[in-house]
Amino acid sequence: MDNLILDEMDDSPKVKFSHENGKLELSGKSLPEDVSTFYQPILDWLTEYSETPAGETEFTFKLTYFNTASSKLILDILSILEKMKDDGRKVVVKWFYPEYDEDMRDAGQEYSEMVDVPFEHFSYNP
């Protein structure tokens, strides 16, 4: 299975998914004009990955902004990770938020309450 690497653009996040080491990262801003078109390859890759994942999967969200349409797709990603955990796989979500951004901090808290996946929360100074 190939890795999935997408460069960050003005309206879409950087995607860096490595099948070999189980480190998956989504970072930057997520407000693509067509959110479904942007996220479908990500969901497809993650679904395929979930069938034969690395020994431990670490999904890092380091988003500085996401729009309402992206929020649903983020939940779809978390649902795939939850299914992996339910299947006995080791999964952890690392939610990074700018230290000044209470909305991003709160979003991470809300997501962690919506799915049964271990979450770690970190503030950082961009």
For each residue, the residues with C-beta under 8 A, 3 or more apart:
1: 19 48 49 52
2: 19
3: 16 17 18 19 20
4: 15 16 17 41 42 45
5: 15 16 17
6: 12 14 15
7: 14
8: 12 13 14 27 28 29
9: 12
10: 29
11: 29 30 31 32 33
12: 6 8 9 28 29 30 31 32 38
13: 8 26 27 28 29 30 63
14: 6 7 8 25 26 27 28
15: 4 5 6 25 26 42
16: 3 4 5 23 24 25 27
17: 3 4 5 23 24 25 42 45 46 49
18: 3 21 22 23 24
19: 1 2 3 22 49 53 54
20: 3 54
21: 18 54
22: 18 19 53 54 55 56 57 58
23: 16 17 18 58 60
24: 16 17 18 46 49 57 58 59 60
25: 14 15 16 17 59 60 61 62
26: 13 14 15 30 42 59 60 61 62 63 77
27: 8 13 14 16 60 61 62 63
28: 8 12 13 14 62 63 64
29: 8 10 11 12 13 63 64 65 66
30: 11 12 13 26 35 63 65 66 67 70 74
31: 11 12 65 66 67 69 70
32: 11 12 35 37 38 39 70
33: 11
34: 37 38
35: 30 32 38 39 67 69 70 72 73
36: 39 40 73
37: 32 34 40
38: 12 32 34 35 41 42
39: 32 35 36 42 43 70 73 76
40: 36 37 43 44
41: 4 38 44 45
42: 4 15 17 26 38 39 45 46 73 77
43: 39 40 46 47 73 76 77 80
44: 40 41 47 48
45: 4 17 41 42 48 49
46: 17 24 42 43 49 50 77 80 81
47: 43 44 50 51 80
48: 1 44 45 51
49: 1 17 19 24 45 46 52 53 57
50: 46 47 53 80 83 84 87 89
51: 47 48
52: 1 49
53: 19 22 49 50 57 84 89
54: 19 20 21 22 57
55: 22 90
56: 22 90 91 92
57: 22 24 49 53 54 81 84 89 90 91 92
58: 22 23 24 92 94
59: 24 25 26 77 81 91 92 93 94
60: 23 24 25 26 27 93 94 96
61: 25 26 27 74 93 94 95 96 108
62: 25 26 27 28 96 124
63: 13 26 27 28 29 30 66 104
64: 28 29 98 101 104 126
65: 29 30 31 104
66: 29 30 31 63 70 71 74 107
67: 30 31 35 70 71
68: 71 72
69: 31 35 72 73
70: 30 31 32 35 39 66 67 73 74
71: 66 67 68 74 75 107
72: 35 68 69 75 76
73: 35 36 39 42 43 69 70 76 77
74: 30 61 66 70 71 77 78 111
75: 71 72 78 79 111 114 115
76: 39 43 72 73 79 80
77: 26 42 43 46 59 73 74 80 81
78: 74 75 81 82 93 111 114 115 117
79: 75 76 82 83 115
80: 43 46 47 50 76 77 83 84
81: 46 57 59 77 78 84 85 91 93 115 117
82: 78 79 85 86 91 115 116 117
83: 50 79 80 86 87
84: 50 53 57 80 81 87 89 91
85: 81 82 88 89 90 91 116 117 118
86: 82 83 116
87: 50 83 84
88: 85
89: 50 53 57 84 85
90: 55 56 57 85
91: 56 57 59 81 82 84 85 117 118
92: 56 57 58 59 117 118 119 120
93: 59 60 61 78 81 111 112 117 118 119 120
94: 58 59 60 61 119 120 122
95: 61 108 111 112 119 120 121 122
96: 60 61 62 122 123 124
97: 101 104 105 107 108 121 122 123 124
98: 64 101 104 123 124 125 126
99: 123 124 125
100:
101: 64 97 98 104 105
102: 105 106
103: 106 107
104: 63 64 65 97 98 101 107 108
105: 97 101 102 108 109 121 123
106: 102 103 109 110
107: 66 71 97 103 104 110 111
108: 61 95 97 104 105 111 112 119 121
109: 105 106 112 113 121
110: 106 107 113 114
111: 74 75 78 93 95 107 108 114 115 119
112: 93 95 108 109 115 117 119 121
113: 109 110
114: 75 78 110 111
115: 75 78 79 81 82 111 112
116: 82 85 86
117: 78 81 82 85 91 92 93 112
118: 85 91 92 93
119: 92 93 94 95 108 111 112
120: 92 93 94 95
121: 95 97 105 108 109 112
122: 94 95 96 97
123: 96 97 98 99 105
124: 62 96 97 98 99
125: 98 99
126: 64 98
